[in-house]
C-alpha cells in the first residue's frame, strides 16, 4: 500500500513536470511565431475618413431611451434659492459608411467615421454578414497616433479567417453621434 502512494506521487510529479515543459515550449517557441503574424499595424482604408449617410432603424439595433434630466435644487441654510435648469433636446443619430470597406485575409484595416458638425461620436461598430471579421479597436482615438478626435469614431477590423473560408471580406462602419445637451440656468 505504501509503495502505491509513492508511485502515485512520483507519477504526479513527472506529469506536472511534463506539462510545465510543454507549456514552456508553447510560450517561448510557438507563441512568438504565431504572434508575429497577428500583431502587425493595420493598414488605412483607401479613404481614411469614410463618407456616411443616416442609418435606418433596421441597420441600428435601437439606441433609444436616453435618460432625461430633472430640475436641480441647491441652497444653503441661511438662504434657500431654487435653481431652475433649462434643458434643450439631446439628439442621437446613427450614420453608416456609403461604401463597403475591404479587409484582406490575415490583415487589418482601419477607417474613421465622422459625425455631423456639433455632434460627438459616442460609439460605433461594424455591419457585416461574416464571422471572420474581428473588431480589434473601436474608439474616438486614432488607432496609430492615439490622438483623441471627439467628432470621429475609429474602427479597426482584422480578417482572422476562423472558419476556413478565407478571402477579402467587405464591411460597413456605423457610428452613433450625440448632439450634446446644453444646460443653463434661466
N, C-alpha and C positions, 0 to 999 in steps of 0.2 A: 504494500500500500504506500509506504514512504517513497519507494522508488518511482511510483506512478506520479506522485505530486512533483518530484524533482524533474522528471521528464517533461511534465506538462509546463512547468515554469520555464524550463530551458527552451521548449518549443515556442512559447510565447515571446521570449526574448529574441530568438532568431527571427521570428515572424515580424516583430516590431523593428528589428534592425534592417530586415529586407525591405519593409515598407518605407523606412526612412531613406534608404539608399535609392529606391525608385523615385521617391518624392524629390530628392536632391537632384537626380538626373533630369527629371522633368523641369524642375525650377531653373537649373543653371545651363542646361543644354537645349532642351526643346523650346522653352518659353521665349528666349531671345530670338530664335529663328522664326517662330510664328509671329511674334510681336513686331519684328522689323517690317513685315509686310502690311501689318494692320495699323501701325502708329505713324502714319505719314500725314502731312498737312493736306487739307482739302484744296481742290482747285476752284477758283471762282467760276461761276456760270458765265456763259457768253455775255450776258447783260448783268452787270453786278447788282444794280438796283432794278428789280423787275417791275414792269408796268402792271397795274392792277385794275380791277373793276369791282363793284359791290358784289358781295357774295349773296347767294339766295339762301332762304331759310333751310332748304334741303342740304346745302353744302355746309352749313354751320349747324352743329348739333345743339342749338338753343342755348345761348348765353343770356338768359332772361332773368329778371328779378334782381336788379341792383337795389341794394338797401338804401332807403331814403334817410334823410337826416331829420332831426326834430329840433324844436326850439331849445335854446340853451339859456339857462338862467344862472346868473352869478351875482355875488353881492358880499357885503361884509356885515358884521354885527351892528355897527352903528347906522349904516345906510343901506337899505335894500334897493337895488336897482335892477330892473329886468332888462336883459339884452335881447333884442329881437334879431333872429337870424334870417337873412334873406337868402333863399335858395333859388338857383337857376337850374334849368333842366340839364341833366347829365345824359349824354348820348353815347351809346356803344354801337359801333358799326364794324362789320367784318368785310375784309377785302380779300380777293383771290387773284393770283397771277393770271395774266391773259394767256400766256404761252406755257406749255409744259417745259420743265427743266429736265435735261437728260443727265443721268449719272451712269458712268461705265462700271462694269463689274469689277469689284475689288478696289474701287476708288471712291473718293468723296467729293461732293460739290457743295458750294455754299452760295446763297443769294440773300440780298436784303430786300425787304418789302416795306415800302414807305406808307405811312398813314397820311391822310389829308392834313393840310396846314392847320395848326392849332390843336391837333389831336395827339395823344400819346399812345405808343404801341405798348400794350399790356400783356399780350400773349400771342402765340402763333403755333402753327403746326403744318402738317403735310397731308395733302389729299392724294391718295394713290390706291390702286387696287392690288398692289404687290406686297408680299410679306418680306421680300428681300431688301427692302429699304429701311435703314435704321436712322432715326433722327438722333444724331450724335451731339448736336448742340442746338438750342433754341433759346435765344435771349436778345435783349436790346444791346448787347455788346458785340462789336466786330469780332469774328472768330480768330483772326490772326493778330490784330493790333490790340484787342480787348478794350478799345475805346467805346465809351458809353454813348449811344445815339438814341435819345428818347423818342424820336419820331420814326425810327426804322427798327424793324424786327429782323434778326438774322437767323436763318435756318441753315444748318449743315446736315447733309444727308449722305450716308455711306451705303453703297450697294454691297451687301455682305454675302449674298447667294447662299442662304441657309437651306433651301430645298433642292439644290442641284440644278435648277432651271435658270442658268445664268444669262448674261447679256446686258445690254444697255437698257435701263428702265426709266420711264418718264414719271414725273410727279409735279404737282402744283403746290405752291405755298399759300398759306392762309394766315392773315394777321387780324387781330381784334384791336380796334382803335377806340380809345376813350377820350371824349371831349371833356376835359376836367370841369368839375363844379367850381363855380366862383362864389365864394361865401363872403358876405359882407354884412355889416350892421346897417340898419336903416333908421 
